[in-house]
Amino acid sequence: MKRIVAKLLGVLFVLLIAVPVLAKDVRDGQLSVEPARDDRFSVNGFTMGKAELYGYLSELKSSEGLQKIVLKRSKKASDAQRSAIGSIARALELEAVDADGADLRAPQP
């Protein structure tokens, strides 16, 4: 019986340490965003529109110290998606770059 309780406590301890680390979105002040269908965005498996993304990034900036947005798979992103990331970054005063390091905050011609 003592072995079972010890094993359960060990598993619980590992889960308590591992879950917050796995759930963390912002790493080193930056967040990875991927383009999704219909001019939407995907962050860690969750798909959201522009307004939802703005609110989410605003919350991450205040709670977790978000400083930079990185658009992954930027070659698959539409011009509207690239422009949306840039305008959100300008409004929230964040850096925004694509996977190649190009600045997305500059207005698109």
N, C-alpha and C positions, 0 to 999 in steps of 0.2 A: 504494500500500500504506500509506503514511504517513497518507493522508487517512482511510482506513478505520479504522485503529487510533485516530486522533485522535477520530473520530466515536464509536467504541465507548467510548472512555474518557469522552467527554462525556456520553453516555447513561448510563453506569454512575454517573458522578458525580451526575447529576440524580436517578437512582433512589435512590441512597444518602441523598440529602437528603429526597426526597419521601416515601418509604415510612414512615419513623418519624413524620412529621407526619400522614400520613393514618391511621396505625394508632392514634394517640393517642385514648384514650377520655375521659380527664378533661381538661377545659378550664377554666381559671381556678378550679380546685378543685371543679367540679361535673360531674355525670354525668347525661345524659338517659336515662330509662327509659320504655319504652312498654308499654302493656298488650297482651297477646297472648291467644290462645284458651285455654280451659280453665284459667283463673286462673294463667297463666304470664306471663312478662315477656320483652321483647325489648330487647336492648342492642346497638346497632350491627349489627343483622341476625342476632344469635345469640339463640335462644330458650332460656330456662331457667326452672326452677321456683323456689319460694321458697328452698329450702335451697341450691341452686346460686347463686342471686343473693346470698344472705347471704355465702357464701364468697368470691364474686367481689368484692363490695363491701368485705369485710374486707381482702382482698389489695390492692385499689386504695387503701384508706385508708392502709395501711402503706407501700406502694411509691410511690404517686403523689400522696399528700396530699389524697385525696378529703375534701371537707368538706360537700358538699350534693348531694342527690338531687332531680332535677326529674322529675316524672311528666308526660310529654307525653301529649296526647290523653286527658286525664283524664276527659272526659265519657264515653268508651267503657270506662273502667275499672270493674270491679265493686266492690262494697263490700269484698269479700274481698281484692281486689288493693290497694285503697287502705289497708286495715287492715294488710296484710302489709308494704307499704312503710313505713308508720308504725312498726310494731313493729321492723322491721330497723333503721330509723334510730335509734330509742330505744336499742336494744341496742348499736349501734356508736357512739352519741353523735354522730350526724350530723344536719344539717338535712334536712328533707324537705318539699317543697312541690309543689303541682300546677302546671299551666300558668298558672292564674289567680293564683297566689301564696298559696293557702290552705295553712296548716300541716297536714301529715298525721301529725305525731307525737302530736297530741292523741287520746286514746282515743275511738273512735266509740261513740255511744250505742246 
